[in-house]
Amino acid sequence: MATGTGALALDLLARTDAAVVGADITRPMLLRAQARAPADSGTGRAEALQLLECTAEAAPFAPESFDAITFGYLLRYVSDVPQTLSELARVLRPGGTMASLDFGVPRGVWYPLWRVYTDAILPAGGRLFSRHWRDVGAFLGPSIRRFYRRWPEERLLEAWQNAGFRDVRSRRLSLGGALVMWGRKVG
């Protein structure tokens, strides 16, 4: 879910024998993912990839359709985090794993440095490339901070559990600037 330009979906396709569905709400992202997808080379792997435009809040899949679900940078953009997690749990088989990656807000000594990076360096660096990248750079830091004020890590872990996941865990990466969460659907 939230496959974007398909980086993770294509990586899973290349590294596993799984059928992969990459879903995203944004058609231009899916078109870029399709352009990056492998052509059929007789391996059948091209047919193992399906790209679909949809929302995470109302996924058009039958209950218990997937063995695993991954998503990245999704929850900051949905209107109802618990409902979205419940919807993803709905389409996951009992015992299946769900994992996510998102930006995090560093703690301790790293927080002031992260603020300088997200408030000044990122927008200035983006300005070197284009107005669009400047806007992305200026948007990202405040967006991340707003989300984690409403949804701190502990509350997110609880939301996963309330959606039907057990053994829910999180791990901070990149000095706390990234957050990985995962859990298994109660079966």
Rosetta constraint file for C-alpha pairs under 8 A:
AtomPair CA 1 CA 22 HARMONIC 6.17 0.50
AtomPair CA 1 CA 23 HARMONIC 4.82 0.50
AtomPair CA 1 CA 24 HARMONIC 6.00 0.50
AtomPair CA 1 CA 56 HARMONIC 6.60 0.50
AtomPair CA 1 CA 69 HARMONIC 7.16 0.50
AtomPair CA 1 CA 70 HARMONIC 6.28 0.50
AtomPair CA 1 CA 71 HARMONIC 4.92 0.50
AtomPair CA 1 CA 72 HARMONIC 7.61 0.50
AtomPair CA 1 CA 74 HARMONIC 7.96 0.50
AtomPair CA 2 CA 22 HARMONIC 7.54 0.50
AtomPair CA 2 CA 23 HARMONIC 5.84 0.50
AtomPair CA 2 CA 24 HARMONIC 4.52 0.50
AtomPair CA 2 CA 25 HARMONIC 7.10 0.50
AtomPair CA 2 CA 56 HARMONIC 7.60 0.50
AtomPair CA 2 CA 71 HARMONIC 5.68 0.50
AtomPair CA 2 CA 72 HARMONIC 6.27 0.50
AtomPair CA 2 CA 73 HARMONIC 7.33 0.50
AtomPair CA 2 CA 74 HARMONIC 6.04 0.50
AtomPair CA 3 CA 7 HARMONIC 7.34 0.50
AtomPair CA 3 CA 8 HARMONIC 7.02 0.50
AtomPair CA 3 CA 9 HARMONIC 6.74 0.50
AtomPair CA 3 CA 22 HARMONIC 5.32 0.50
AtomPair CA 3 CA 23 HARMONIC 5.58 0.50
AtomPair CA 3 CA 24 HARMONIC 5.46 0.50
AtomPair CA 3 CA 30 HARMONIC 7.79 0.50
AtomPair CA 3 CA 71 HARMONIC 6.91 0.50
AtomPair CA 3 CA 72 HARMONIC 7.39 0.50
AtomPair CA 4 CA 23 HARMONIC 7.92 0.50
AtomPair CA 4 CA 24 HARMONIC 6.06 0.50
AtomPair CA 4 CA 26 HARMONIC 7.39 0.50
AtomPair CA 4 CA 29 HARMONIC 5.00 0.50
AtomPair CA 4 CA 30 HARMONIC 6.29 0.50
AtomPair CA 4 CA 33 HARMONIC 7.12 0.50
AtomPair CA 5 CA 29 HARMONIC 4.85 0.50
AtomPair CA 5 CA 30 HARMONIC 5.88 0.50
AtomPair CA 5 CA 31 HARMONIC 7.65 0.50
AtomPair CA 5 CA 32 HARMONIC 5.34 0.50
AtomPair CA 5 CA 33 HARMONIC 4.26 0.50
AtomPair CA 5 CA 36 HARMONIC 8.00 0.50
AtomPair CA 6 CA 10 HARMONIC 5.82 0.50
AtomPair CA 6 CA 22 HARMONIC 6.77 0.50
AtomPair CA 6 CA 29 HARMONIC 7.91 0.50
AtomPair CA 6 CA 30 HARMONIC 7.25 0.50
AtomPair CA 6 CA 32 HARMONIC 7.73 0.50
AtomPair CA 6 CA 33 HARMONIC 4.62 0.50
AtomPair CA 6 CA 34 HARMONIC 7.87 0.50
AtomPair CA 6 CA 36 HARMONIC 7.74 0.50
AtomPair CA 7 CA 11 HARMONIC 6.17 0.50
AtomPair CA 7 CA 33 HARMONIC 7.54 0.50
AtomPair CA 8 CA 12 HARMONIC 6.13 0.50
AtomPair CA 9 CA 13 HARMONIC 6.14 0.50
AtomPair CA 9 CA 20 HARMONIC 6.48 0.50
AtomPair CA 9 CA 21 HARMONIC 7.33 0.50
AtomPair CA 9 CA 22 HARMONIC 5.92 0.50
AtomPair CA 10 CA 14 HARMONIC 6.15 0.50
AtomPair CA 10 CA 37 HARMONIC 6.70 0.50
AtomPair CA 11 CA 15 HARMONIC 6.11 0.50
AtomPair CA 12 CA 16 HARMONIC 5.74 0.50
AtomPair CA 12 CA 18 HARMONIC 7.57 0.50
AtomPair CA 12 CA 20 HARMONIC 7.31 0.50
AtomPair CA 13 CA 17 HARMONIC 6.85 0.50
AtomPair CA 13 CA 18 HARMONIC 6.65 0.50
AtomPair CA 13 CA 19 HARMONIC 7.26 0.50
AtomPair CA 13 CA 20 HARMONIC 6.38 0.50
AtomPair CA 13 CA 45 HARMONIC 7.02 0.50
AtomPair CA 13 CA 48 HARMONIC 7.40 0.50
AtomPair CA 13 CA 49 HARMONIC 7.13 0.50
AtomPair CA 14 CA 45 HARMONIC 7.94 0.50
AtomPair CA 17 CA 45 HARMONIC 7.92 0.50
AtomPair CA 18 CA 48 HARMONIC 7.20 0.50
AtomPair CA 19 CA 48 HARMONIC 4.57 0.50
AtomPair CA 19 CA 49 HARMONIC 6.12 0.50
AtomPair CA 20 CA 48 HARMONIC 6.04 0.50
AtomPair CA 20 CA 49 HARMONIC 4.94 0.50
AtomPair CA 20 CA 50 HARMONIC 6.33 0.50
AtomPair CA 21 CA 49 HARMONIC 5.85 0.50
AtomPair CA 21 CA 50 HARMONIC 4.72 0.50
AtomPair CA 21 CA 51 HARMONIC 5.75 0.50
AtomPair CA 21 CA 52 HARMONIC 7.25 0.50
AtomPair CA 22 CA 49 HARMONIC 7.46 0.50
AtomPair CA 22 CA 50 HARMONIC 6.20 0.50
AtomPair CA 22 CA 51 HARMONIC 4.75 0.50
AtomPair CA 22 CA 52 HARMONIC 6.25 0.50
AtomPair CA 23 CA 30 HARMONIC 7.89 0.50
AtomPair CA 23 CA 51 HARMONIC 5.78 0.50
AtomPair CA 23 CA 52 HARMONIC 4.73 0.50
AtomPair CA 23 CA 53 HARMONIC 5.69 0.50
AtomPair CA 23 CA 54 HARMONIC 6.24 0.50
AtomPair CA 23 CA 55 HARMONIC 7.84 0.50
AtomPair CA 24 CA 29 HARMONIC 7.59 0.50
AtomPair CA 24 CA 30 HARMONIC 6.79 0.50
AtomPair CA 24 CA 52 HARMONIC 6.60 0.50
AtomPair CA 24 CA 53 HARMONIC 5.19 0.50
AtomPair CA 24 CA 54 HARMONIC 5.66 0.50
AtomPair CA 24 CA 55 HARMONIC 6.52 0.50
AtomPair CA 24 CA 56 HARMONIC 7.82 0.50
AtomPair CA 25 CA 53 HARMONIC 5.27 0.50
AtomPair CA 25 CA 54 HARMONIC 4.87 0.50
AtomPair CA 25 CA 55 HARMONIC 5.16 0.50
AtomPair CA 25 CA 56 HARMONIC 7.89 0.50
AtomPair CA 26 CA 30 HARMONIC 6.55 0.50
AtomPair CA 26 CA 53 HARMONIC 6.75 0.50
AtomPair CA 27 CA 31 HARMONIC 6.16 0.50
AtomPair CA 27 CA 53 HARMONIC 6.34 0.50
AtomPair CA 28 CA 32 HARMONIC 6.36 0.50
AtomPair CA 29 CA 33 HARMONIC 6.27 0.50
AtomPair CA 30 CA 34 HARMONIC 6.10 0.50
AtomPair CA 30 CA 51 HARMONIC 6.73 0.50
AtomPair CA 30 CA 52 HARMONIC 7.54 0.50
AtomPair CA 30 CA 53 HARMONIC 7.31 0.50
AtomPair CA 31 CA 35 HARMONIC 6.22 0.50
AtomPair CA 32 CA 36 HARMONIC 6.29 0.50
AtomPair CA 33 CA 37 HARMONIC 6.16 0.50
AtomPair CA 33 CA 51 HARMONIC 8.00 0.50
AtomPair CA 34 CA 51 HARMONIC 7.38 0.50
AtomPair CA 37 CA 46 HARMONIC 7.25 0.50
AtomPair CA 38 CA 45 HARMONIC 7.86 0.50
AtomPair CA 38 CA 46 HARMONIC 5.76 0.50
AtomPair CA 39 CA 46 HARMONIC 5.79 0.50
AtomPair CA 40 CA 44 HARMONIC 6.26 0.50
AtomPair CA 40 CA 45 HARMONIC 6.77 0.50
AtomPair CA 40 CA 46 HARMONIC 4.97 0.50
AtomPair CA 40 CA 47 HARMONIC 7.31 0.50
AtomPair CA 41 CA 45 HARMONIC 7.99 0.50
AtomPair CA 41 CA 46 HARMONIC 7.79 0.50
AtomPair CA 44 CA 48 HARMONIC 6.70 0.50
AtomPair CA 45 CA 49 HARMONIC 7.04 0.50
AtomPair CA 54 CA 58 HARMONIC 7.46 0.50
AtomPair CA 54 CA 59 HARMONIC 6.33 0.50
AtomPair CA 54 CA 60 HARMONIC 7.21 0.50
AtomPair CA 55 CA 59 HARMONIC 5.85 0.50
AtomPair CA 56 CA 84 HARMONIC 6.11 0.50
AtomPair CA 56 CA 87 HARMONIC 7.25 0.50
AtomPair CA 56 CA 88 HARMONIC 7.08 0.50
AtomPair CA 57 CA 78 HARMONIC 7.44 0.50
AtomPair CA 57 CA 80 HARMONIC 7.88 0.50
AtomPair CA 57 CA 83 HARMONIC 6.80 0.50
AtomPair CA 57 CA 84 HARMONIC 4.75 0.50
AtomPair CA 57 CA 87 HARMONIC 6.21 0.50
AtomPair CA 57 CA 88 HARMONIC 7.97 0.50
AtomPair CA 58 CA 84 HARMONIC 7.89 0.50
AtomPair CA 58 CA 87 HARMONIC 6.78 0.50
AtomPair CA 59 CA 87 HARMONIC 7.04 0.50
AtomPair CA 59 CA 88 HARMONIC 7.55 0.50
AtomPair CA 59 CA 91 HARMONIC 7.91 0.50
AtomPair CA 61 CA 65 HARMONIC 6.59 0.50
AtomPair CA 61 CA 91 HARMONIC 6.37 0.50
AtomPair CA 62 CA 91 HARMONIC 6.25 0.50
AtomPair CA 63 CA 90 HARMONIC 5.40 0.50
AtomPair CA 63 CA 91 HARMONIC 4.43 0.50
AtomPair CA 63 CA 92 HARMONIC 6.99 0.50
AtomPair CA 63 CA 93 HARMONIC 7.72 0.50
AtomPair CA 64 CA 90 HARMONIC 6.22 0.50
AtomPair CA 64 CA 91 HARMONIC 4.35 0.50
AtomPair CA 64 CA 92 HARMONIC 4.49 0.50
AtomPair CA 64 CA 93 HARMONIC 4.11 0.50
AtomPair CA 64 CA 94 HARMONIC 7.23 0.50
AtomPair CA 65 CA 91 HARMONIC 5.22 0.50
AtomPair CA 65 CA 92 HARMONIC 5.89 0.50
AtomPair CA 65 CA 93 HARMONIC 6.37 0.50
AtomPair CA 66 CA 91 HARMONIC 6.19 0.50
AtomPair CA 66 CA 92 HARMONIC 4.84 0.50
AtomPair CA 66 CA 93 HARMONIC 5.80 0.50
AtomPair CA 66 CA 96 HARMONIC 7.54 0.50
AtomPair CA 67 CA 92 HARMONIC 6.07 0.50
AtomPair CA 67 CA 93 HARMONIC 5.63 0.50
AtomPair CA 67 CA 96 HARMONIC 4.97 0.50
AtomPair CA 67 CA 97 HARMONIC 6.91 0.50
AtomPair CA 68 CA 92 HARMONIC 6.56 0.50
AtomPair CA 68 CA 93 HARMONIC 7.86 0.50
AtomPair CA 68 CA 96 HARMONIC 5.35 0.50
AtomPair CA 68 CA 97 HARMONIC 4.87 0.50
AtomPair CA 68 CA 98 HARMONIC 5.62 0.50
AtomPair CA 69 CA 88 HARMONIC 7.71 0.50
AtomPair CA 69 CA 92 HARMONIC 7.13 0.50
AtomPair CA 69 CA 97 HARMONIC 6.53 0.50
AtomPair CA 69 CA 98 HARMONIC 4.69 0.50
AtomPair CA 69 CA 99 HARMONIC 6.48 0.50
AtomPair CA 70 CA 98 HARMONIC 5.67 0.50
AtomPair CA 70 CA 99 HARMONIC 4.87 0.50
AtomPair CA 70 CA 100 HARMONIC 5.57 0.50
AtomPair CA 71 CA 99 HARMONIC 6.63 0.50
AtomPair CA 71 CA 100 HARMONIC 4.87 0.50
AtomPair CA 71 CA 101 HARMONIC 6.61 0.50
AtomPair CA 72 CA 100 HARMONIC 5.40 0.50
AtomPair CA 72 CA 101 HARMONIC 4.65 0.50
AtomPair CA 72 CA 102 HARMONIC 5.63 0.50
AtomPair CA 73 CA 77 HARMONIC 7.97 0.50
AtomPair CA 73 CA 100 HARMONIC 7.85 0.50
AtomPair CA 73 CA 101 HARMONIC 6.33 0.50
AtomPair CA 73 CA 102 HARMONIC 4.68 0.50
AtomPair CA 73 CA 103 HARMONIC 7.06 0.50
AtomPair CA 74 CA 78 HARMONIC 6.96 0.50
AtomPair CA 74 CA 102 HARMONIC 7.54 0.50
AtomPair CA 75 CA 81 HARMONIC 6.16 0.50
AtomPair CA 76 CA 143 HARMONIC 7.54 0.50
AtomPair CA 76 CA 144 HARMONIC 7.43 0.50
AtomPair CA 76 CA 147 HARMONIC 5.89 0.50
AtomPair CA 78 CA 84 HARMONIC 7.38 0.50
AtomPair CA 80 CA 84 HARMONIC 6.14 0.50
AtomPair CA 81 CA 85 HARMONIC 6.22 0.50
AtomPair CA 81 CA 159 HARMONIC 7.88 0.50
AtomPair CA 82 CA 86 HARMONIC 6.15 0.50
AtomPair CA 82 CA 159 HARMONIC 5.84 0.50
AtomPair CA 82 CA 160 HARMONIC 7.64 0.50
AtomPair CA 82 CA 162 HARMONIC 7.87 0.50
AtomPair CA 82 CA 163 HARMONIC 6.79 0.50
AtomPair CA 83 CA 87 HARMONIC 6.08 0.50
AtomPair CA 84 CA 88 HARMONIC 6.24 0.50
AtomPair CA 85 CA 89 HARMONIC 6.13 0.50
AtomPair CA 85 CA 159 HARMONIC 7.57 0.50
AtomPair CA 85 CA 160 HARMONIC 6.55 0.50
AtomPair CA 85 CA 163 HARMONIC 5.89 0.50
AtomPair CA 86 CA 90 HARMONIC 6.10 0.50
AtomPair CA 86 CA 163 HARMONIC 4.71 0.50
AtomPair CA 86 CA 164 HARMONIC 7.33 0.50
AtomPair CA 87 CA 91 HARMONIC 6.77 0.50
AtomPair CA 88 CA 92 HARMONIC 6.49 0.50
AtomPair CA 89 CA 93 HARMONIC 7.93 0.50
AtomPair CA 89 CA 163 HARMONIC 6.63 0.50
AtomPair CA 89 CA 164 HARMONIC 6.77 0.50
AtomPair CA 89 CA 165 HARMONIC 7.77 0.50
AtomPair CA 89 CA 185 HARMONIC 6.70 0.50
AtomPair CA 92 CA 96 HARMONIC 6.03 0.50
AtomPair CA 92 CA 97 HARMONIC 7.84 0.50
AtomPair CA 92 CA 185 HARMONIC 7.20 0.50
AtomPair CA 93 CA 185 HARMONIC 7.22 0.50
AtomPair CA 93 CA 187 HARMONIC 7.80 0.50
AtomPair CA 94 CA 184 HARMONIC 7.87 0.50
AtomPair CA 94 CA 185 HARMONIC 5.30 0.50
AtomPair CA 94 CA 186 HARMONIC 5.71 0.50
AtomPair CA 94 CA 187 HARMONIC 4.00 0.50
AtomPair CA 95 CA 184 HARMONIC 5.57 0.50
AtomPair CA 95 CA 185 HARMONIC 5.02 0.50
AtomPair CA 95 CA 186 HARMONIC 5.92 0.50
AtomPair CA 95 CA 187 HARMONIC 5.13 0.50
AtomPair CA 96 CA 184 HARMONIC 5.48 0.50
AtomPair CA 96 CA 185 HARMONIC 5.50 0.50
AtomPair CA 97 CA 182 HARMONIC 7.07 0.50
AtomPair CA 97 CA 183 HARMONIC 5.73 0.50
AtomPair CA 97 CA 184 HARMONIC 4.48 0.50
AtomPair CA 97 CA 185 HARMONIC 6.38 0.50
AtomPair CA 98 CA 182 HARMONIC 5.52 0.50
AtomPair CA 98 CA 183 HARMONIC 5.64 0.50
AtomPair CA 98 CA 184 HARMONIC 6.35 0.50
AtomPair CA 98 CA 185 HARMONIC 7.63 0.50
AtomPair CA 99 CA 180 HARMONIC 7.16 0.50
AtomPair CA 99 CA 181 HARMONIC 5.55 0.50
AtomPair CA 99 CA 182 HARMONIC 4.11 0.50
AtomPair CA 99 CA 183 HARMONIC 6.67 0.50
AtomPair CA 100 CA 180 HARMONIC 5.55 0.50
AtomPair CA 100 CA 181 HARMONIC 5.23 0.50
AtomPair CA 100 CA 182 HARMONIC 6.35 0.50
AtomPair CA 101 CA 178 HARMONIC 7.08 0.50
AtomPair CA 101 CA 179 HARMONIC 5.76 0.50
AtomPair CA 101 CA 180 HARMONIC 4.56 0.50
AtomPair CA 101 CA 181 HARMONIC 6.66 0.50
AtomPair CA 102 CA 178 HARMONIC 5.75 0.50
AtomPair CA 102 CA 179 HARMONIC 5.37 0.50
AtomPair CA 102 CA 180 HARMONIC 6.60 0.50
AtomPair CA 103 CA 144 HARMONIC 6.82 0.50
AtomPair CA 103 CA 177 HARMONIC 5.62 0.50
AtomPair CA 103 CA 178 HARMONIC 4.30 0.50
AtomPair CA 103 CA 179 HARMONIC 5.85 0.50
AtomPair CA 104 CA 144 HARMONIC 6.99 0.50
AtomPair CA 104 CA 148 HARMONIC 7.65 0.50
AtomPair CA 104 CA 172 HARMONIC 7.59 0.50
AtomPair CA 104 CA 176 HARMONIC 5.99 0.50
AtomPair CA 104 CA 177 HARMONIC 4.47 0.50
AtomPair CA 104 CA 178 HARMONIC 4.54 0.50
AtomPair CA 104 CA 179 HARMONIC 5.27 0.50
AtomPair CA 105 CA 111 HARMONIC 7.06 0.50
AtomPair CA 105 CA 114 HARMONIC 7.87 0.50
AtomPair CA 105 CA 144 HARMONIC 7.14 0.50
AtomPair CA 105 CA 145 HARMONIC 6.77 0.50
AtomPair CA 105 CA 148 HARMONIC 7.25 0.50
AtomPair CA 105 CA 176 HARMONIC 6.17 0.50
AtomPair CA 105 CA 177 HARMONIC 5.42 0.50
AtomPair CA 105 CA 178 HARMONIC 7.53 0.50
AtomPair CA 106 CA 110 HARMONIC 5.74 0.50
AtomPair CA 106 CA 111 HARMONIC 4.98 0.50
AtomPair CA 106 CA 114 HARMONIC 6.97 0.50
AtomPair CA 106 CA 175 HARMONIC 6.39 0.50
AtomPair CA 106 CA 176 HARMONIC 4.15 0.50
AtomPair CA 106 CA 177 HARMONIC 5.26 0.50
AtomPair CA 107 CA 111 HARMONIC 5.23 0.50
AtomPair CA 107 CA 176 HARMONIC 6.67 0.50
AtomPair CA 109 CA 113 HARMONIC 7.50 0.50
AtomPair CA 110 CA 114 HARMONIC 6.06 0.50
AtomPair CA 110 CA 175 HARMONIC 6.86 0.50
AtomPair CA 110 CA 176 HARMONIC 7.80 0.50
AtomPair CA 111 CA 115 HARMONIC 6.15 0.50
AtomPair CA 112 CA 116 HARMONIC 6.37 0.50
AtomPair CA 113 CA 117 HARMONIC 6.25 0.50
AtomPair CA 114 CA 118 HARMONIC 6.03 0.50
AtomPair CA 114 CA 177 HARMONIC 7.72 0.50
AtomPair CA 115 CA 119 HARMONIC 5.62 0.50
AtomPair CA 115 CA 120 HARMONIC 7.93 0.50
AtomPair CA 115 CA 141 HARMONIC 7.53 0.50
AtomPair CA 116 CA 120 HARMONIC 5.51 0.50
AtomPair CA 116 CA 121 HARMONIC 6.64 0.50
AtomPair CA 117 CA 121 HARMONIC 4.73 0.50
AtomPair CA 117 CA 122 HARMONIC 5.82 0.50
AtomPair CA 118 CA 122 HARMONIC 5.24 0.50
AtomPair CA 118 CA 123 HARMONIC 7.25 0.50
AtomPair CA 118 CA 137 HARMONIC 7.16 0.50
AtomPair CA 118 CA 138 HARMONIC 7.51 0.50
AtomPair CA 118 CA 140 HARMONIC 7.12 0.50
AtomPair CA 118 CA 141 HARMONIC 4.89 0.50
AtomPair CA 119 CA 123 HARMONIC 6.82 0.50
AtomPair CA 119 CA 138 HARMONIC 6.79 0.50
AtomPair CA 119 CA 141 HARMONIC 6.37 0.50
AtomPair CA 120 CA 124 HARMONIC 6.08 0.50
AtomPair CA 121 CA 125 HARMONIC 5.82 0.50
AtomPair CA 122 CA 126 HARMONIC 6.05 0.50
AtomPair CA 122 CA 134 HARMONIC 7.76 0.50
AtomPair CA 122 CA 137 HARMONIC 4.92 0.50
AtomPair CA 122 CA 138 HARMONIC 7.09 0.50
AtomPair CA 123 CA 127 HARMONIC 6.19 0.50
AtomPair CA 123 CA 133 HARMONIC 7.58 0.50
AtomPair CA 123 CA 134 HARMONIC 4.92 0.50
AtomPair CA 123 CA 135 HARMONIC 7.02 0.50
AtomPair CA 123 CA 136 HARMONIC 7.36 0.50
AtomPair CA 123 CA 137 HARMONIC 4.10 0.50
AtomPair CA 123 CA 138 HARMONIC 4.88 0.50
AtomPair CA 124 CA 128 HARMONIC 6.80 0.50
AtomPair CA 124 CA 134 HARMONIC 6.69 0.50
AtomPair CA 124 CA 137 HARMONIC 7.65 0.50
AtomPair CA 125 CA 129 HARMONIC 7.29 0.50
AtomPair CA 125 CA 134 HARMONIC 7.23 0.50
AtomPair CA 125 CA 137 HARMONIC 7.74 0.50
AtomPair CA 126 CA 130 HARMONIC 6.41 0.50
AtomPair CA 126 CA 131 HARMONIC 7.45 0.50
AtomPair CA 126 CA 132 HARMONIC 7.76 0.50
AtomPair CA 126 CA 133 HARMONIC 4.45 0.50
AtomPair CA 126 CA 134 HARMONIC 4.09 0.50
AtomPair CA 126 CA 135 HARMONIC 7.55 0.50
AtomPair CA 126 CA 136 HARMONIC 7.41 0.50
AtomPair CA 126 CA 137 HARMONIC 5.81 0.50
AtomPair CA 127 CA 131 HARMONIC 5.90 0.50
AtomPair CA 127 CA 133 HARMONIC 6.30 0.50
AtomPair CA 127 CA 134 HARMONIC 4.39 0.50
AtomPair CA 128 CA 134 HARMONIC 7.76 0.50
AtomPair CA 129 CA 133 HARMONIC 6.35 0.50
AtomPair CA 129 CA 134 HARMONIC 7.60 0.50
AtomPair CA 130 CA 134 HARMONIC 6.24 0.50
AtomPair CA 131 CA 135 HARMONIC 6.18 0.50
AtomPair CA 132 CA 136 HARMONIC 6.30 0.50
AtomPair CA 133 CA 137 HARMONIC 6.03 0.50
AtomPair CA 134 CA 138 HARMONIC 6.15 0.50
AtomPair CA 135 CA 139 HARMONIC 6.04 0.50
AtomPair CA 136 CA 140 HARMONIC 6.03 0.50
AtomPair CA 137 CA 141 HARMONIC 7.45 0.50
AtomPair CA 138 CA 142 HARMONIC 7.68 0.50
AtomPair CA 139 CA 143 HARMONIC 6.07 0.50
AtomPair CA 140 CA 144 HARMONIC 6.17 0.50
AtomPair CA 141 CA 145 HARMONIC 6.24 0.50
AtomPair CA 142 CA 146 HARMONIC 6.03 0.50
AtomPair CA 143 CA 147 HARMONIC 6.25 0.50
AtomPair CA 144 CA 148 HARMONIC 6.32 0.50
AtomPair CA 145 CA 149 HARMONIC 6.15 0.50
AtomPair CA 146 CA 150 HARMONIC 6.58 0.50
AtomPair CA 147 CA 151 HARMONIC 5.75 0.50
AtomPair CA 147 CA 152 HARMONIC 7.80 0.50
AtomPair CA 148 CA 152 HARMONIC 4.62 0.50
AtomPair CA 148 CA 153 HARMONIC 7.30 0.50
AtomPair CA 151 CA 155 HARMONIC 5.68 0.50
AtomPair CA 151 CA 156 HARMONIC 5.89 0.50
AtomPair CA 152 CA 156 HARMONIC 6.31 0.50
AtomPair CA 153 CA 157 HARMONIC 6.26 0.50
AtomPair CA 154 CA 158 HARMONIC 6.34 0.50
AtomPair CA 155 CA 159 HARMONIC 6.16 0.50
AtomPair CA 156 CA 160 HARMONIC 6.28 0.50
AtomPair CA 157 CA 161 HARMONIC 6.40 0.50
AtomPair CA 157 CA 168 HARMONIC 6.44 0.50
AtomPair CA 157 CA 169 HARMONIC 7.10 0.50
AtomPair CA 157 CA 170 HARMONIC 7.65 0.50
AtomPair CA 157 CA 181 HARMONIC 7.89 0.50
AtomPair CA 158 CA 162 HARMONIC 6.12 0.50
AtomPair CA 159 CA 163 HARMONIC 6.14 0.50
AtomPair CA 160 CA 164 HARMONIC 6.69 0.50
AtomPair CA 160 CA 165 HARMONIC 5.71 0.50
AtomPair CA 160 CA 168 HARMONIC 6.97 0.50
AtomPair CA 160 CA 183 HARMONIC 7.81 0.50
AtomPair CA 161 CA 165 HARMONIC 4.67 0.50
AtomPair CA 161 CA 166 HARMONIC 5.96 0.50
AtomPair CA 161 CA 168 HARMONIC 6.77 0.50
AtomPair CA 164 CA 185 HARMONIC 5.76 0.50
AtomPair CA 164 CA 186 HARMONIC 5.69 0.50
AtomPair CA 165 CA 183 HARMONIC 5.69 0.50
AtomPair CA 165 CA 184 HARMONIC 5.19 0.50
AtomPair CA 165 CA 185 HARMONIC 4.34 0.50
AtomPair CA 165 CA 186 HARMONIC 5.47 0.50
AtomPair CA 166 CA 183 HARMONIC 5.79 0.50
AtomPair CA 166 CA 184 HARMONIC 5.39 0.50
AtomPair CA 166 CA 185 HARMONIC 6.24 0.50
AtomPair CA 166 CA 186 HARMONIC 6.01 0.50
AtomPair CA 167 CA 183 HARMONIC 5.37 0.50
AtomPair CA 167 CA 184 HARMONIC 6.37 0.50
AtomPair CA 168 CA 181 HARMONIC 7.12 0.50
AtomPair CA 168 CA 182 HARMONIC 5.60 0.50
AtomPair CA 168 CA 183 HARMONIC 4.17 0.50
AtomPair CA 168 CA 184 HARMONIC 7.06 0.50
AtomPair CA 169 CA 181 HARMONIC 5.61 0.50
AtomPair CA 169 CA 182 HARMONIC 5.56 0.50
AtomPair CA 169 CA 183 HARMONIC 6.37 0.50
AtomPair CA 170 CA 179 HARMONIC 6.78 0.50
AtomPair CA 170 CA 180 HARMONIC 5.43 0.50
AtomPair CA 170 CA 181 HARMONIC 4.24 0.50
AtomPair CA 170 CA 182 HARMONIC 6.51 0.50
AtomPair CA 171 CA 179 HARMONIC 5.81 0.50
AtomPair CA 171 CA 180 HARMONIC 5.24 0.50
AtomPair CA 171 CA 181 HARMONIC 6.54 0.50
AtomPair CA 172 CA 176 HARMONIC 4.93 0.50
AtomPair CA 172 CA 177 HARMONIC 7.21 0.50
AtomPair CA 172 CA 178 HARMONIC 5.70 0.50
AtomPair CA 172 CA 179 HARMONIC 4.63 0.50
AtomPair CA 172 CA 180 HARMONIC 6.38 0.50
AtomPair CA 173 CA 177 HARMONIC 6.38 0.50
AtomPair CA 173 CA 178 HARMONIC 4.99 0.50
AtomPair CA 173 CA 179 HARMONIC 6.13 0.50
AtomPair CA 173 CA 180 HARMONIC 7.59 0.50
AtomPair CA 174 CA 178 HARMONIC 5.83 0.50
